Structures are given as C-alpha cells and as structure tokens.
C-alpha cells in the first residue's frame, strides 16, 4: 500500500527543493502544498503542527520539518 506523504513548502526554498528532489529520485509519491498560495495550509502548519519553517513533511505516522534524508529513507525501507 502506498504511503500518504504531503510536503508543505514554498518557492525558492532550498531545503524544500532537496526534499522533493530526494522523494522524486526515490520514486516516493507525494502531494506538494505551497504555503504561500494556500492560507489554510499555512495555518495548519503553524497552528496545528507548530512549525515555523518549511519544508514540513507529513506522513501517516509522523511529521517533521527540514531536509532529513534519514527520515525520508524510512519511507522507502518498509
């Protein structure tokens, strides 16, 4: 079963580009949400998840922010 992965990001964010590039190279499907274009997504990231920086990666079991290859690798290791 495919994992649900959402990447909350913004344009011109290097960590966002690295994260999405890693996911693309490893054939991990994800939904990309631009927090500068989606006010509700920005509120969700800040108010509900408590993050002040992007990218924020949300999976079915955990969430984190920043380019973290070790956590991304867990998405393909199962």
mmCIF file of the N, C-alpha and C atoms, coordinates in Angstrom:
data_MODEL
# 
_entry.id   MODEL 
# 
loop_
_atom_site.group_PDB 
_atom_site.id 
_atom_site.type_symbol 
_atom_site.label_atom_id 
_atom_site.label_alt_id 
_atom_site.label_comp_id 
_atom_site.label_asym_id 
_atom_site.label_entity_id 
_atom_site.label_seq_id 
_atom_site.pdbx_PDB_ins_code 
_atom_site.Cartn_x 
_atom_site.Cartn_y 
_atom_site.Cartn_z 
_atom_site.occupancy 
_atom_site.B_iso_or_equiv 
_atom_site.pdbx_formal_charge 
_atom_site.auth_seq_id 
_atom_site.auth_comp_id 
_atom_site.auth_asym_id 
_atom_site.auth_atom_id 
_atom_site.pdbx_PDB_model_num 
ATOM 1   N N  . UNK A 1 1  ? 0.846  -1.195 0.000  1.00 0.00 ? 1  UNK A N  1 
ATOM 2   C CA . UNK A 1 1  ? 0.000  0.000  0.000  1.00 0.00 ? 1  UNK A CA 1 
ATOM 3   C C  . UNK A 1 1  ? 0.879  1.242  0.000  1.00 0.00 ? 1  UNK A C  1 
ATOM 4   N N  . UNK A 1 2  ? 0.553  2.200  -0.853 1.00 0.00 ? 2  UNK A N  1 
ATOM 5   C CA . UNK A 1 2  ? 1.330  3.422  -0.953 1.00 0.00 ? 2  UNK A CA 1 
ATOM 6   C C  . UNK A 1 2  ? 1.141  4.282  0.294  1.00 0.00 ? 2  UNK A C  1 
ATOM 7   N N  . UNK A 1 3  ? 2.226  4.897  0.689  1.00 0.00 ? 3  UNK A N  1 
ATOM 8   C CA . UNK A 1 3  ? 2.170  5.772  1.855  1.00 0.00 ? 3  UNK A CA 1 
ATOM 9   C C  . UNK A 1 3  ? 1.665  7.139  1.448  1.00 0.00 ? 3  UNK A C  1 
ATOM 10  N N  . UNK A 1 4  ? 0.945  7.767  2.362  1.00 0.00 ? 4  UNK A N  1 
ATOM 11  C CA . UNK A 1 4  ? 0.454  9.123  2.153  1.00 0.00 ? 4  UNK A CA 1 
ATOM 12  C C  . UNK A 1 4  ? 1.540  10.087 2.622  1.00 0.00 ? 4  UNK A C  1 
ATOM 13  N N  . UNK A 1 5  ? 2.068  10.904 1.715  1.00 0.00 ? 5  UNK A N  1 
ATOM 14  C CA . UNK A 1 5  ? 3.117  11.857 2.063  1.00 0.00 ? 5  UNK A CA 1 
ATOM 15  C C  . UNK A 1 5  ? 2.710  13.224 1.526  1.00 0.00 ? 5  UNK A C  1 
ATOM 16  N N  . UNK A 1 6  ? 2.754  14.227 2.398  1.00 0.00 ? 6  UNK A N  1 
ATOM 17  C CA . UNK A 1 6  ? 2.478  15.600 1.988  1.00 0.00 ? 6  UNK A CA 1 
ATOM 18  C C  . UNK A 1 6  ? 3.671  16.457 2.361  1.00 0.00 ? 6  UNK A C  1 
ATOM 19  N N  . UNK A 1 7  ? 4.113  17.296 1.419  1.00 0.00 ? 7  UNK A N  1 
ATOM 20  C CA . UNK A 1 7  ? 5.224  18.204 1.656  1.00 0.00 ? 7  UNK A CA 1 
ATOM 21  C C  . UNK A 1 7  ? 4.678  19.624 1.577  1.00 0.00 ? 7  UNK A C  1 
ATOM 22  N N  . UNK A 1 8  ? 4.714  20.317 2.702  1.00 0.00 ? 8  UNK A N  1 
ATOM 23  C CA . UNK A 1 8  ? 4.327  21.727 2.749  1.00 0.00 ? 8  UNK A CA 1 
ATOM 24  C C  . UNK A 1 8  ? 5.594  22.529 2.513  1.00 0.00 ? 8  UNK A C  1 
ATOM 25  N N  . UNK A 1 9  ? 5.558  23.381 1.493  1.00 0.00 ? 9  UNK A N  1 
ATOM 26  C CA . UNK A 1 9  ? 6.773  24.078 1.093  1.00 0.00 ? 9  UNK A CA 1 
ATOM 27  C C  . UNK A 1 9  ? 6.449  25.469 0.581  1.00 0.00 ? 9  UNK A C  1 
ATOM 28  N N  . UNK A 1 10 ? 7.504  26.171 0.134  1.00 0.00 ? 10 UNK A N  1 
ATOM 29  C CA . UNK A 1 10 ? 7.327  27.476 -0.502 1.00 0.00 ? 10 UNK A CA 1 
ATOM 30  C C  . UNK A 1 10 ? 8.361  27.613 -1.612 1.00 0.00 ? 10 UNK A C  1 
ATOM 31  N N  . UNK A 1 11 ? 8.095  28.481 -2.571 1.00 0.00 ? 11 UNK A N  1 
ATOM 32  C CA . UNK A 1 11 ? 9.038  28.671 -3.673 1.00 0.00 ? 11 UNK A CA 1 
ATOM 33  C C  . UNK A 1 11 ? 10.388 29.198 -3.161 1.00 0.00 ? 11 UNK A C  1 
ATOM 34  N N  . UNK A 1 12 ? 11.441 28.913 -3.886 1.00 0.00 ? 12 UNK A N  1 
ATOM 35  C CA . UNK A 1 12 ? 12.786 29.400 -3.577 1.00 0.00 ? 12 UNK A CA 1 
ATOM 36  C C  . UNK A 1 12 ? 13.304 28.942 -2.221 1.00 0.00 ? 12 UNK A C  1 
ATOM 37  N N  . UNK A 1 13 ? 12.876 27.778 -1.778 1.00 0.00 ? 13 UNK A N  1 
ATOM 38  C CA . UNK A 1 13 ? 13.329 27.185 -0.513 1.00 0.00 ? 13 UNK A CA 1 
ATOM 39  C C  . UNK A 1 13 ? 14.239 26.015 -0.866 1.00 0.00 ? 13 UNK A C  1 
ATOM 40  N N  . UNK A 1 14 ? 15.525 26.139 -0.546 1.00 0.00 ? 14 UNK A N  1 
ATOM 41  C CA . UNK A 1 14 ? 16.475 25.088 -0.926 1.00 0.00 ? 14 UNK A CA 1 
ATOM 42  C C  . UNK A 1 14 ? 16.175 23.757 -0.234 1.00 0.00 ? 14 UNK A C  1 
ATOM 43  N N  . UNK A 1 15 ? 15.840 23.790 1.060  1.00 0.00 ? 15 UNK A N  1 
ATOM 44  C CA . UNK A 1 15 ? 15.534 22.533 1.746  1.00 0.00 ? 15 UNK A CA 1 
ATOM 45  C C  . UNK A 1 15 ? 14.291 21.877 1.148  1.00 0.00 ? 15 UNK A C  1 
ATOM 46  N N  . UNK A 1 16 ? 13.348 22.699 0.697  1.00 0.00 ? 16 UNK A N  1 
ATOM 47  C CA . UNK A 1 16 ? 12.147 22.162 0.044  1.00 0.00 ? 16 UNK A CA 1 
ATOM 48  C C  . UNK A 1 16 ? 12.548 21.464 -1.259 1.00 0.00 ? 16 UNK A C  1 
ATOM 49  N N  . UNK A 1 17 ? 13.397 22.105 -2.032 1.00 0.00 ? 17 UNK A N  1 
ATOM 50  C CA . UNK A 1 17 ? 13.852 21.520 -3.297 1.00 0.00 ? 17 UNK A CA 1 
ATOM 51  C C  . UNK A 1 17 ? 14.619 20.232 -3.063 1.00 0.00 ? 17 UNK A C  1 
ATOM 52  N N  . UNK A 1 18 ? 15.487 20.207 -2.046 1.00 0.00 ? 18 UNK A N  1 
ATOM 53  C CA . UNK A 1 18 ? 16.237 18.991 -1.725 1.00 0.00 ? 18 UNK A CA 1 
ATOM 54  C C  . UNK A 1 18 ? 15.291 17.859 -1.328 1.00 0.00 ? 18 UNK A C  1 
ATOM 55  N N  . UNK A 1 19 ? 14.301 18.194 -0.500 1.00 0.00 ? 19 UNK A N  1 
ATOM 56  C CA . UNK A 1 19 ? 13.354 17.179 -0.024 1.00 0.00 ? 19 UNK A CA 1 
ATOM 57  C C  . UNK A 1 19 ? 12.561 16.599 -1.188 1.00 0.00 ? 19 UNK A C  1 
ATOM 58  N N  . UNK A 1 20 ? 11.994 17.462 -2.020 1.00 0.00 ? 20 UNK A N  1 
ATOM 59  C CA . UNK A 1 20 ? 11.196 16.977 -3.151 1.00 0.00 ? 20 UNK A CA 1 
ATOM 60  C C  . UNK A 1 20 ? 12.065 16.251 -4.173 1.00 0.00 ? 20 UNK A C  1 
ATOM 61  N N  . UNK A 1 21 ? 13.293 16.718 -4.354 1.00 0.00 ? 21 UNK A N  1 
ATOM 62  C CA . UNK A 1 21 ? 14.223 16.032 -5.251 1.00 0.00 ? 21 UNK A CA 1 
ATOM 63  C C  . UNK A 1 21 ? 14.543 14.633 -4.756 1.00 0.00 ? 21 UNK A C  1 
ATOM 64  N N  . UNK A 1 22 ? 14.749 14.495 -3.440 1.00 0.00 ? 22 UNK A N  1 
ATOM 65  C CA . UNK A 1 22 ? 15.021 13.174 -2.857 1.00 0.00 ? 22 UNK A CA 1 
ATOM 66  C C  . UNK A 1 22 ? 13.832 12.257 -3.081 1.00 0.00 ? 22 UNK A C  1 
ATOM 67  N N  . UNK A 1 23 ? 12.634 12.758 -2.810 1.00 0.00 ? 23 UNK A N  1 
ATOM 68  C CA . UNK A 1 23 ? 11.425 11.954 -2.994 1.00 0.00 ? 23 UNK A CA 1 
ATOM 69  C C  . UNK A 1 23 ? 11.269 11.538 -4.457 1.00 0.00 ? 23 UNK A C  1 
ATOM 70  N N  . UNK A 1 24 ? 11.510 12.471 -5.374 1.00 0.00 ? 24 UNK A N  1 
ATOM 71  C CA . UNK A 1 24 ? 11.411 12.162 -6.810 1.00 0.00 ? 24 UNK A CA 1 
ATOM 72  C C  . UNK A 1 24 ? 12.424 11.082 -7.207 1.00 0.00 ? 24 UNK A C  1 
ATOM 73  N N  . UNK A 1 25 ? 13.674 11.222 -6.772 1.00 0.00 ? 25 UNK A N  1 
ATOM 74  C CA . UNK A 1 25 ? 14.727 10.270 -7.133 1.00 0.00 ? 25 UNK A CA 1 
ATOM 75  C C  . UNK A 1 25 ? 14.450 8.875  -6.589 1.00 0.00 ? 25 UNK A C  1 
ATOM 76  N N  . UNK A 1 26 ? 13.732 8.810  -5.479 1.00 0.00 ? 26 UNK A N  1 
ATOM 77  C CA . UNK A 1 26 ? 13.448 7.526  -4.849 1.00 0.00 ? 26 UNK A CA 1 
ATOM 78  C C  . UNK A 1 26 ? 12.028 7.033  -5.131 1.00 0.00 ? 26 UNK A C  1 
ATOM 79  N N  . UNK A 1 27 ? 11.385 7.670  -6.109 1.00 0.00 ? 27 UNK A N  1 
ATOM 80  C CA . UNK A 1 27 ? 10.052 7.260  -6.567 1.00 0.00 ? 27 UNK A CA 1 
ATOM 81  C C  . UNK A 1 27 ? 9.015  7.191  -5.447 1.00 0.00 ? 27 UNK A C  1 
ATOM 82  N N  . UNK A 1 28 ? 9.051  8.195  -4.558 1.00 0.00 ? 28 UNK A N  1 
ATOM 83  C CA . UNK A 1 28 ? 8.065  8.289  -3.491 1.00 0.00 ? 28 UNK A CA 1 
ATOM 84  C C  . UNK A 1 28 ? 7.021  9.318  -3.927 1.00 0.00 ? 28 UNK A C  1 
ATOM 85  N N  . UNK A 1 29 ? 5.781  8.866  -4.068 1.00 0.00 ? 29 UNK A N  1 
ATOM 86  C CA . UNK A 1 29 ? 4.705  9.775  -4.453 1.00 0.00 ? 29 UNK A CA 1 
ATOM 87  C C  . UNK A 1 29 ? 4.384  10.695 -3.276 1.00 0.00 ? 29 UNK A C  1 
ATOM 88  N N  . UNK A 1 30 ? 4.114  11.953 -3.585 1.00 0.00 ? 30 UNK A N  1 
ATOM 89  C CA . UNK A 1 30 ? 3.785  12.911 -2.537 1.00 0.00 ? 30 UNK A CA 1 
ATOM 90  C C  . UNK A 1 30 ? 2.912  14.013 -3.101 1.00 0.00 ? 30 UNK A C  1 
ATOM 91  N N  . UNK A 1 31 ? 2.213  14.668 -2.200 1.00 0.00 ? 31 UNK A N  1 
ATOM 92  C CA . UNK A 1 31 ? 1.443  15.853 -2.561 1.00 0.00 ? 31 UNK A CA 1 
ATOM 93  C C  . UNK A 1 31 ? 2.248  17.054 -2.095 1.00 0.00 ? 31 UNK A C  1 
ATOM 94  N N  . UNK A 1 32 ? 2.414  18.031 -2.962 1.00 0.00 ? 32 UNK A N  1 
ATOM 95  C CA . UNK A 1 32 ? 3.144  19.244 -2.620 1.00 0.00 ? 32 UNK A CA 1 
ATOM 96  C C  . UNK A 1 32 ? 2.146  20.383 -2.425 1.00 0.00 ? 32 UNK A C  1 
ATOM 97  N N  . UNK A 1 33 ? 2.257  21.067 -1.284 1.00 0.00 ? 33 UNK A N  1 
ATOM 98  C CA . UNK A 1 33 ? 1.359  22.170 -0.973 1.00 0.00 ? 33 UNK A CA 1 
ATOM 99  C C  . UNK A 1 33 ? 2.202  23.416 -0.732 1.00 0.00 ? 33 UNK A C  1 
ATOM 100 N N  . UNK A 1 34 ? 1.949  24.461 -1.515 1.00 0.00 ? 34 UNK A N  1 
ATOM 101 C CA . UNK A 1 34 ? 2.660  25.738 -1.392 1.00 0.00 ? 34 UNK A CA 1 
ATOM 102 C C  . UNK A 1 34 ? 1.971  26.575 -0.318 1.00 0.00 ? 34 UNK A C  1 
ATOM 103 N N  . UNK A 1 35 ? 2.648  26.771 0.817  1.00 0.00 ? 35 UNK A N  1 
ATOM 104 C CA . UNK A 1 35 ? 2.026  27.513 1.920  1.00 0.00 ? 35 UNK A CA 1 
ATOM 105 C C  . UNK A 1 35 ? 1.901  29.005 1.631  1.00 0.00 ? 35 UNK A C  1 
ATOM 106 N N  . UNK A 1 36 ? 2.606  29.504 0.598  1.00 0.00 ? 36 UNK A N  1 
ATOM 107 C CA . UNK A 1 36 ? 2.455  30.915 0.247  1.00 0.00 ? 36 UNK A CA 1 
ATOM 108 C C  . UNK A 1 36 ? 1.208  31.144 -0.594 1.00 0.00 ? 36 UNK A C  1 
ATOM 109 N N  . UNK A 1 37 ? 0.661  30.070 -1.163 1.00 0.00 ? 37 UNK A N  1 
ATOM 110 C CA . UNK A 1 37 ? -0.534 30.180 -2.007 1.00 0.00 ? 37 UNK A CA 1 
ATOM 111 C C  . UNK A 1 37 ? -1.779 29.615 -1.335 1.00 0.00 ? 37 UNK A C  1 
ATOM 112 N N  . UNK A 1 38 ? -1.596 28.944 -0.207 1.00 0.00 ? 38 UNK A N  1 
ATOM 113 C CA . UNK A 1 38 ? -2.718 28.287 0.469  1.00 0.00 ? 38 UNK A CA 1 
ATOM 114 C C  . UNK A 1 38 ? -2.714 28.698 1.939  1.00 0.00 ? 38 UNK A C  1 
ATOM 115 N N  . UNK A 1 39 ? -3.535 29.680 2.268  1.00 0.00 ? 39 UNK A N  1 
ATOM 116 C CA . UNK A 1 39 ? -3.560 30.232 3.631  1.00 0.00 ? 39 UNK A CA 1 
ATOM 117 C C  . UNK A 1 39 ? -3.969 29.187 4.670  1.00 0.00 ? 39 UNK A C  1 
ATOM 118 N N  . UNK A 1 40 ? -4.912 28.320 4.311  1.00 0.00 ? 40 UNK A N  1 
ATOM 119 C CA . UNK A 1 40 ? -5.345 27.270 5.247  1.00 0.00 ? 40 UNK A CA 1 
ATOM 120 C C  . UNK A 1 40 ? -4.203 26.296 5.538  1.00 0.00 ? 40 UNK A C  1 
ATOM 121 N N  . UNK A 1 41 ? -3.411 25.988 4.528  1.00 0.00 ? 41 UNK A N  1 
ATOM 122 C CA . UNK A 1 41 ? -2.260 25.103 4.724  1.00 0.00 ? 41 UNK A CA 1 
ATOM 123 C C  . UNK A 1 41 ? -1.234 25.765 5.641  1.00 0.00 ? 41 UNK A C  1 
ATOM 124 N N  . UNK A 1 42 ? -0.998 27.052 5.464  1.00 0.00 ? 42 UNK A N  1 
ATOM 125 C CA . UNK A 1 42 ? -0.065 27.773 6.326  1.00 0.00 ? 42 UNK A CA 1 
ATOM 126 C C  . UNK A 1 42 ? -0.556 27.764 7.770  1.00 0.00 ? 42 UNK A C  1 
ATOM 127 N N  . UNK A 1 43 ? -1.847 28.003 7.973  1.00 0.00 ? 43 UNK A N  1 
ATOM 128 C CA . UNK A 1 43 ? -2.410 27.962 9.325  1.00 0.00 ? 43 UNK A CA 1 
ATOM 129 C C  . UNK A 1 43 ? -2.256 26.568 9.930  1.00 0.00 ? 43 UNK A C  1 
ATOM 130 N N  . UNK A 1 44 ? -2.499 25.537 9.141  1.00 0.00 ? 44 UNK A N  1 
ATOM 131 C CA . UNK A 1 44 ? -2.365 24.160 9.616  1.00 0.00 ? 44 UNK A CA 1 
ATOM 132 C C  . UNK A 1 44 ? -0.932 23.884 10.082 1.00 0.00 ? 44 UNK A C  1 
ATOM 133 N N  . UNK A 1 45 ? 0.048  24.268 9.258  1.00 0.00 ? 45 UNK A N  1 
ATOM 134 C CA . UNK A 1 45 ? 1.451  24.027 9.580  1.00 0.00 ? 45 UNK A CA 1 
ATOM 135 C C  . UNK A 1 45 ? 1.852  24.791 10.852 1.00 0.00 ? 45 UNK A C  1 
ATOM 136 N N  . UNK A 1 46 ? 1.417  26.034 10.961 1.00 0.00 ? 46 UNK A N  1 
ATOM 137 C CA . UNK A 1 46 ? 1.813  26.859 12.109 1.00 0.00 ? 46 UNK A CA 1 
ATOM 138 C C  . UNK A 1 46 ? 1.012  26.548 13.362 1.00 0.00 ? 46 UNK A C  1 
ATOM 139 N N  . UNK A 1 47 ? -0.312 26.520 13.232 1.00 0.00 ? 47 UNK A N  1 
ATOM 140 C CA . UNK A 1 47 ? -1.170 26.427 14.412 1.00 0.00 ? 47 UNK A CA 1 
ATOM 141 C C  . UNK A 1 47 ? -1.391 24.997 14.897 1.00 0.00 ? 47 UNK A C  1 
ATOM 142 N N  . UNK A 1 48 ? -1.625 24.074 13.978 1.00 0.00 ? 48 UNK A N  1 
ATOM 143 C CA . UNK A 1 48 ? -1.910 22.698 14.394 1.00 0.00 ? 48 UNK A CA 1 
ATOM 144 C C  . UNK A 1 48 ? -0.647 21.864 14.570 1.00 0.00 ? 48 UNK A C  1 
ATOM 145 N N  . UNK A 1 49 ? 0.313  22.015 13.648 1.00 0.00 ? 49 UNK A N  1 
ATOM 146 C CA . UNK A 1 49 ? 1.538  21.221 13.750 1.00 0.00 ? 49 UNK A CA 1 
ATOM 147 C C  . UNK A 1 49 ? 2.616  21.918 14.571 1.00 0.00 ? 49 UNK A C  1 
ATOM 148 N N  . UNK A 1 50 ? 2.552  23.250 14.642 1.00 0.00 ? 50 UNK A N  1 
ATOM 149 C CA . UNK A 1 50 ? 3.500  24.005 15.463 1.00 0.00 ? 50 UNK A CA 1 
ATOM 150 C C  . UNK A 1 50 ? 4.833  24.323 14.809 1.00 0.00 ? 50 UNK A C  1 
ATOM 151 N N  . UNK A 1 51 ? 4.915  24.249 13.488 1.00 0.00 ? 51 UNK A N  1 
ATOM 152 C CA . UNK A 1 51 ? 6.173  24.539 12.790 1.00 0.00 ? 51 UNK A CA 1 
ATOM 153 C C  . UNK A 1 51 ? 6.200  25.977 12.296 1.00 0.00 ? 51 UNK A C  1 
ATOM 154 N N  . UNK A 1 52 ? 7.405  26.556 12.310 1.00 0.00 ? 52 UNK A N  1 
ATOM 155 C CA . UNK A 1 52 ? 7.603  27.913 11.815 1.00 0.00 ? 52 UNK A CA 1 
ATOM 156 C C  . UNK A 1 52 ? 8.466  27.939 10.558 1.00 0.00 ? 52 UNK A C  1 
ATOM 157 N N  . UNK A 1 53 ? 8.935  26.782 10.120 1.00 0.00 ? 53 UNK A N  1 
ATOM 158 C CA . UNK A 1 53 ? 9.816  26.701 8.959  1.00 0.00 ? 53 UNK A CA 1 
ATOM 159 C C  . UNK A 1 53 ? 9.338  25.589 8.044  1.00 0.00 ? 53 UNK A C  1 
ATOM 160 N N  . UNK A 1 54 ? 9.729  25.665 6.771  1.00 0.00 ? 54 UNK A N  1 
ATOM 161 C CA . UNK A 1 54 ? 9.414  24.631 5.794  1.00 0.00 ? 54 UNK A CA 1 
ATOM 162 C C  . UNK A 1 54 ? 10.716 24.069 5.251  1.00 0.00 ? 54 UNK A C  1 
ATOM 163 N N  . UNK A 1 55 ? 10.706 22.901 4.650  1.00 0.00 ? 55 UNK A N  1 
ATOM 164 C CA . UNK A 1 55 ? 9.536  22.087 4.366  1.00 0.00 ? 55 UNK A CA 1 
ATOM 165 C C  . UNK A 1 55 ? 9.038  21.357 5.618  1.00 0.00 ? 55 UNK A C  1 
ATOM 166 N N  . UNK A 1 56 ? 7.751  21.106 5.631  1.00 0.00 ? 56 UNK A N  1 
ATOM 167 C CA . UNK A 1 56 ? 7.149  20.251 6.652  1.00 0.00 ? 56 UNK A CA 1 
ATOM 168 C C  . UNK A 1 56 ? 6.645  19.017 5.925  1.00 0.00 ? 56 UNK A C  1 
ATOM 169 N N  . UNK A 1 57 ? 7.099  17.863 6.379  1.00 0.00 ? 57 UNK A N  1 
ATOM 170 C CA . UNK A 1 57 ? 6.717  16.605 5.761  1.00 0.00 ? 57 UNK A CA 1 
ATOM 171 C C  . UNK A 1 57 ? 5.753  15.899 6.701  1.00 0.00 ? 57 UNK A C  1 
ATOM 172 N N  . UNK A 1 58 ? 4.597  15.533 6.179  1.00 0.00 ? 58 UNK A N  1 
ATOM 173 C CA . UNK A 1 58 ? 3.579  14.861 6.978  1.00 0.00 ? 58 UNK A CA 1 
ATOM 174 C C  . UNK A 1 58 ? 3.308  13.502 6.354  1.00 0.00 ? 58 UNK A C  1 
ATOM 175 N N  . UNK A 1 59 ? 3.442  12.452 7.172  1.00 0.00 ? 59 UNK A N  1 
ATOM 176 C CA . UNK A 1 59 ? 3.124  11.101 6.731  1.00 0.00 ? 59 UNK A CA 1 
ATOM 177 C C  . UNK A 1 59 ? 2.002  10.570 7.613  1.00 0.00 ? 59 UNK A C  1 
ATOM 178 N N  . UNK A 1 60 ? 1.614  9.339  7.378  1.00 0.00 ? 60 UNK A N  1 
ATOM 179 C CA . UNK A 1 60 ? 0.534  8.743  8.169  1.00 0.00 ? 60 UNK A CA 1 
ATOM 180 C C  . UNK A 1 60 ? 0.925  8.550  9.623  1.00 0.00 ? 60 UNK A C  1 
ATOM 181 N N  . UNK A 1 61 ? 2.230  8.417  9.893  1.00 0.00 ? 61 UNK A N  1 
ATOM 182 C CA . UNK A 1 61 ? 2.673  8.091  11.242 1.00 0.00 ? 61 UNK A CA 1 
ATOM 183 C C  . UNK A 1 61 ? 3.481  9.171  11.945 1.00 0.00 ? 61 UNK A C  1 
ATOM 184 N N  . UNK A 1 62 ? 4.051  10.115 11.202 1.00 0.00 ? 62 UNK A N  1 
ATOM 185 C CA . UNK A 1 62 ? 4.853  11.159 11.833 1.00 0.00 ? 62 UNK A CA 1 
ATOM 186 C C  . UNK A 1 62 ? 4.940  12.385 10.941 1.00 0.00 ? 62 UNK A C  1 
ATOM 187 N N  . UNK A 1 63 ? 5.484  13.459 11.519 1.00 0.00 ? 63 UNK A N  1 
ATOM 188 C CA . UNK A 1 63 ? 5.754  14.664 10.736 1.00 0.00 ? 63 UNK A CA 1 
ATOM 189 C C  . UNK A 1 63 ? 7.029  15.301 11.264 1.00 0.00 ? 63 UNK A C  1 
ATOM 190 N N  . UNK A 1 64 ? 7.696  16.057 10.386 1.00 0.00 ? 64 UNK A N  1 
ATOM 191 C CA . UNK A 1 64 ? 8.932  16.745 10.748 1.00 0.00 ? 64 UNK A CA 1 
ATOM 192 C C  . UNK A 1 64 ? 9.147  17.889 9.773  1.00 0.00 ? 64 UNK A C  1 
ATOM 193 N N  . UNK A 1 65 ? 10.140 18.725 10.092 1.00 0.00 ? 65 UNK A N  1 
ATOM 194 C CA . UNK A 1 65 ? 10.462 19.799 9.153  1.00 0.00 ? 65 UNK A CA 1 
ATOM 195 C C  . UNK A 1 65 ? 11.938 19.714 8.783  1.00 0.00 ? 65 UNK A C  1 
ATOM 196 N N  . UNK A 1 66 ? 12.244 20.305 7.640  1.00 0.00 ? 66 UNK A N  1 
ATOM 197 C CA . UNK A 1 66 ? 13.611 20.331 7.156  1.00 0.00 ? 66 UNK A CA 1 
ATOM 198 C C  . UNK A 1 66 ? 13.935 19.131 6.282  1.00 0.00 ? 66 UNK A C  1 
ATOM 199 N N  . UNK A 1 67 ? 15.046 19.242 5.580  1.00 0.00 ? 67 UNK A N  1 
ATOM 200 C CA . UNK A 1 67 ? 15.529 18.148 4.732  1.00 0.00 ? 67 UNK A CA 1 
ATOM 201 C C  . UNK A 1 67 ? 16.239 17.153 5.628  1.00 0.00 ? 67 UNK A C  1 
ATOM 202 N N  . UNK A 1 68 ? 15.613 16.000 5.845  1.00 0.00 ? 68 UNK A N  1 
ATOM 203 C CA . UNK A 1 68 ? 16.158 14.978 6.744  1.00 0.00 ? 68 UNK A CA 1 
ATOM 204 C C  . UNK A 1 68 ? 16.188 13.629 6.007  1.00 0.00 ? 68 UNK A C  1 
ATOM 205 N N  . UNK A 1 69 ? 17.268 13.367 5.271  1.00 0.00 ? 69 UNK A N  1 
ATOM 206 C CA . UNK A 1 69 ? 17.357 12.144 4.479  1.00 0.00 ? 69 UNK A CA 1 
ATOM 207 C C  . UNK A 1 69 ? 17.145 10.862 5.294  1.00 0.00 ? 69 UNK A C  1 
ATOM 208 N N  . UNK A 1 70 ? 17.568 10.854 6.556  1.00 0.00 ? 70 UNK A N  1 
ATOM 209 C CA . UNK A 1 70 ? 17.390 9.647  7.366  1.00 0.00 ? 70 UNK A CA 1 
ATOM 210 C C  . UNK A 1 70 ? 15.902 9.338  7.583  1.00 0.00 ? 70 UNK A C  1 
ATOM 211 N N  . UNK A 1 71 ? 15.115 10.377 7.799  1.00 0.00 ? 71 UNK A N  1 
ATOM 212 C CA . UNK A 1 71 ? 13.671 10.156 7.965  1.00 0.00 ? 71 UNK A CA 1 
ATOM 213 C C  . UNK A 1 71 ? 13.010 9.844  6.624  1.00 0.00 ? 71 UNK A C  1 
ATOM 214 N N  . UNK A 1 72 ? 13.464 10.506 5.574  1.00 0.00 ? 72 UNK A N  1 
ATOM 215 C CA . UNK A 1 72 ? 12.915 10.218 4.247  1.00 0.00 ? 72 UNK A CA 1 
ATOM 216 C C  . UNK A 1 72 ? 13.189 8.774  3.852  1.00 0.00 ? 72 UNK A C  1 
ATOM 217 N N  . UNK A 1 73 ? 14.356 8.265  4.217  1.00 0.00 ? 73 UNK A N  1 
ATOM 218 C CA . UNK A 1 73 ? 14.720 6.891  3.860  1.00 0.00 ? 73 UNK A CA 1 
ATOM 219 C C  . UNK A 1 73 ? 13.759 5.882  4.455  1.00 0.00 ? 73 UNK A C  1 
ATOM 220 N N  . UNK A 1 74 ? 13.158 6.201  5.587  1.00 0.00 ? 74 UNK A N  1 
ATOM 221 C CA . UNK A 1 74 ? 12.180 5.290  6.200  1.00 0.00 ? 74 UNK A CA 1 
ATOM 222 C C  . UNK A 1 74 ? 10.956 5.090  5.293  1.00 0.00 ? 74 UNK A C  1 
ATOM 223 N N  . UNK A 1 75 ? 10.708 6.056  4.415  1.00 0.00 ? 75 UNK A N  1 
ATOM 224 C CA . UNK A 1 75 ? 9.561  5.960  3.521  1.00 0.00 ? 75 UNK A CA 1 
ATOM 225 C C  . UNK A 1 75 ? 9.744  4.887  2.456  1.00 0.00 ? 75 UNK A C  1 
ATOM 226 N N  . UNK A 1 76 ? 10.999 4.542  2.163  1.00 0.00 ? 76 UNK A N  1 
ATOM 227 C CA . UNK A 1 76 ? 11.259 3.525  1.145  1.00 0.00 ? 76 UNK A CA 1 
ATOM 228 C C  . UNK A 1 76 ? 11.775 2.217  1.731  1.00 0.00 ? 76 UNK A C  1 
ATOM 229 N N  . UNK A 1 77 ? 12.055 2.187  3.016  1.00 0.00 ? 77 UNK A N  1 
ATOM 230 C CA . UNK A 1 77 ? 12.648 0.993  3.616  1.00 0.00 ? 77 UNK A CA 1 
ATOM 231 C C  . UNK A 1 77 ? 11.613 -0.053 4.013  1.00 0.00 ? 77 UNK A C  1 
ATOM 232 N N  . UNK A 1 78 ? 10.362 0.340  4.123  1.00 0.00 ? 78 UNK A N  1 
ATOM 233 C CA . UNK A 1 78 ? 9.325  -0.618 4.548  1.00 0.00 ? 78 UNK A CA 1 
ATOM 234 C C  . UNK A 1 78 ? 8.832  -1.474 3.402  1.00 0.00 ? 78 UNK A C  1 
# 
